[in-house]
Amino acid sequence: MSTTATTTTAGTTTTWAIDPAHTHVAFAVKHLMISTVRGRFAAVSGTVVTDEADPARGTAEIEIDAASIDTRESQRDAHLKSADFFDVEKFPKLIFKSKRITDMKGNAFKLIGDLTIHGVTREVALDVTSDGRGKDPWGGERSAFTATTAIKRSDYGLTWNQALEAGGFLVGDDIKISLDVELVKK
């Protein structure tokens, strides 16, 4: 899916669906300014369109269920789902829609797009690597990519925090995001 109209030569594009059972969306954030808390989102879906004739014309749209957050601590997960953070009742999805591909070098490129979290949309750049493409044992075709980026949670209105007695804050503002995405050819 594309956020802009494109014209391509017939037969050069391939549409892929994200395989949620083989896709991992993870994040890391500082806790107490000294350690790192890691988590993931278990429910992810989306579509990627590749263009063999012009790889820079590829597009991606990814949707993540905010309520599927998992940090391996149920009380923390409940707090993250609350109005203090993601407010999953009001903002049930995190959405990424690509706008363009740049800096193509071998199997690596930048995927620029809009990331919407908590009702706020900002442009982000994902550093992406194509991990390969091949047939699966059931006769289907698969493709895989890894991607990373970093954001500031405050840019998305996720500002809840608690000051520490020794200085600093309970939850860091910088969030590292990583995706391991497996796609199935439609």
N, C-alpha and C positions, 0 to 999 in steps of 0.2 A: 504494500500500500504506500502510496506516495502522498505527500502534502502538496505537491505541485504536479501539474500535468506534464507528461513527457511523451515524446514520439520515439518509438523504437522499431527496428526492423523485425518483421514477423519471425517468430521462432527463436529469437535471441534471448528472451527473458524466461526465467524459471521462477515459479512461486514455491516457497517453502513454508511449512508450518513449524513453529517451535514444538519440540517434543518435551512436554513438561516433566516427564519421568527421567529425562537425561539432561536437564538444564538446571543450573545452580546459580542463583542470584544471592550474593553475599555482601555484607558490609562490615566495616570495622570503625570503632570510635573510641577515643580515650575515655577512661573512667578514673576519677580522682586525680587526673593529670599524670598518673604514673603507670597505669596498666591499660590493656586494650580489651574491650568487649567486642566479640564477634557475633554476628547473627546472620540470618538468611530469611528469604521469603520463599515459602514452599509452593505457592500457586502463581505460575507465570504462563502467559500465552502470547501469541503474536504471529506475525507474518513477515517474512523477508522475501524480497524480490531481487534476484541477481540478473545481471545483463552481461552475457558472454561477449557481445560485440563492444560494449563500453562499460567496464566494471564500475566506473565512477558514477554511473546512473542507477546503481543499486539503491534500494530503500529498505527500511525496517520500521516496524511498529510493534512495540512491546507493551504489554499490559500486565501489571503485577497487582495481585490482591493484597491490599495493605493489612487486612486481618490475618494473613497467613504468616506474619512475622514470627520468628522463632529464635530466641536467644538462649534457649535451654534453661530458662528461669521463668516460671509461669507468672509470678507477681510482676516481674519487670515487663514481660510481654503484655500483661493486662494494662500496665501503666502506659506503655508505648502505643497501645490501641486507643487510649483515652484522649479526651480533648486537650490534655497537656502536650501531646505529641501529634500522632497521625490523625486523630479524630476520625476513626474508620467509619463511624456512622454517617458522618457528613462527607468524608472524602474517601470512598472505598477503594479507589484505584490510584496507583502510581503509573504514569504513562510516559513512554518515550516515543517520539515520532521523528524520524530522520529528516534532514533537510538537504544534506549534501555529503559527498565523500571527497576527502582531500588527502594530500601527502601519501599517495600510493607508492610503496616501495616493496617490491616482491610480494610477500604474503601479508604485509602490514599496511595499515591505512588509518586515517582518522575518520570517524563517523560523527558528523556534527548534527545535532538535532535539539528538539525541545523536550525537556524533562519537566513533567508536571507532578508536583508533590504537594499535598495539603492545599490544593486549589491555586498554587503559584506555579507559573511556567517560566523557566529560564533556559537559555541555550547552554548546552554542555558539549564537550568534545570527548568522545570515547576513543581510546587507543585500542585498535582491533587487530587481531592476528587471525588469519584463516588457518585452521588446524588440519584441513583436509576434506576430502570428499570421497565417498565410495558406496558400494552396494552393501546392503545388510543381508542376513541369511534368509529373509522372507521375500526377496526380490525387489525391495524398495531401494531408494537412493537416499543417502544421508550426507550432511555437510556439518562441519563444526567450526565454531569461532570462540575465541576468548576476547574479553574486553575489560578495560579498567578505566576508571575516572575518579576524580575527587570533587566533592562539593562542600559547601558550607551549609549546615542545616539551617542556620539563621536566615539564609537567602530564601528559604521556603517557608518562613513563618514558624519554624520549629525552634522556639526560643526558650522553652521551659528550662530552668536550671536551678541550681542551689549553690550559693557561695560556700566555700570551704573556710573553716576557721583559720587555717594556715595560709590562706590566699588561694586564688584560682577558683575553679568551678568543678562541680561534680561530673558533668558531662561535657566532653569536648565539642567544639563547633565543626571541626574538620572530619568529614566522613569519607573513607575510602570505599569504593564500590568495585566489585569484580563480578563478571558474568562468564560462565562456561555454558555455551549454548549449542545444543544439538538440534539440527533441523531435519525434517522429513519432506522430501519432494512431494508436492501435491499432484 
